[in-house]
Amino acid sequence: MATPQLEGDLKKLHVQSRQDRKKKRGRKWMIIVASILGALVLGMAGGYMWLLSLQNKMQLKPKDAEKINKVVAAPQGDGINIVLAGTDRRANWTSSRADSLMFIHADKKTKKIYMLSIPRDTRVMIPGRGMDKINHSWAFGGAPLLIRTVSDFVNQPVNYYFQVDYGRFEEAVNAMGGVDFATDLSFYDGELGVAVRPGLRHREGKEALAIVRNRHVGSGGGGDLARVPVQQQFIQAMMAQSIKSYADVPRMANVVASYVNTNMGLTEMLATGRAFADSSRQIDMAILPGKGVMINRISYVIPDLGAKDTLLSAMLSNKPFPR
């Protein structure tokens, strides 16, 4: 039987042991917290460097940037205007062409984004060239002339320019793990060696590329006008999936950065990204209507100028596009 003194000593040892364990646990938690904070700091620095590397991939060459800076304007207020050109270079071509075109207005305050697709065959006035297809401005003078032509056509200043190279679109879709997309198209792309099947299906990169660049089959009778809605729908599907996707985001971002060129700097990208980061943003899409005609054996789309003014008015006043 333990003596009172021994019991007292044992109690002291138990209390000391418990205090030591608390101290050790405390030190352990301090180490964990310090490690987490250190990781966060390093992650922030690494994230910034990673974003900077993405910007370097997307930035225009100095000579191209200098030319574009002469035809773009600094943003005023909460709204920004963007010209987005999708270029396509096929295997047997020596140069690319402007295959799709959008005028985009984004309002940071209302979180509304408007995308107006302009069919590539739209007949417009090209500065210094006269009436021609709007995408020919790219062939005549590259991005600067394309920006000037779009700006004159919509009578709005352009702040930023994005060029998307469809040559790496296939890789971007694959980086997302493919995209679920429904279409009534059914055709075989001999150049890509892929068959497009109708219905809601999981589309890998090669089939996705065949869908967005196809202009010969469609419910609208084929041609440029029939292809634009499909491109818009696919963009919406990609955006919706990217929000809930568990794909390798850094890899996807690196792929996207490798096929995008822009005059938007890192600061503007981060500010714009923050402005539209939450789920309250709204995206409205429309296609500039027009009528297909043949002039001197060349196909054009004659734009509906009244509809153009109505769409631009809705866009700039933050109202829904008329349906």
KAQUINOR-V911302 format. One line per field, one symbol per residue. phi: phi as a letter, one per 40 degrees, with the letter a starting at -180 (. if undefined). A space follows every 10 residues. Layout:
phi=???
//
This chain:
phi=.ccdcccccc cccccccccc cccccccccc cccccccccc cccccccccc cccccccccc cdcccccccc bbbccbgccb bbbbbcbbbc dcbcacbcca abbbbbbccc gbbbbbcbdc cdcbccdgbg cacccccccc agddcccccc dcccfbcbcb bbbbcccbdd ccccccggbc abaccaabcc ccgbbcbchc bcbcdccccc ccbcbbbicc gggccccddc ccccdccccc cccbcbcccd cccccdccbb bacccccccc cccccbcccc cbbbbabcca bcbbbfgbcb bccccccdcc ccccccbfbc ccb
//
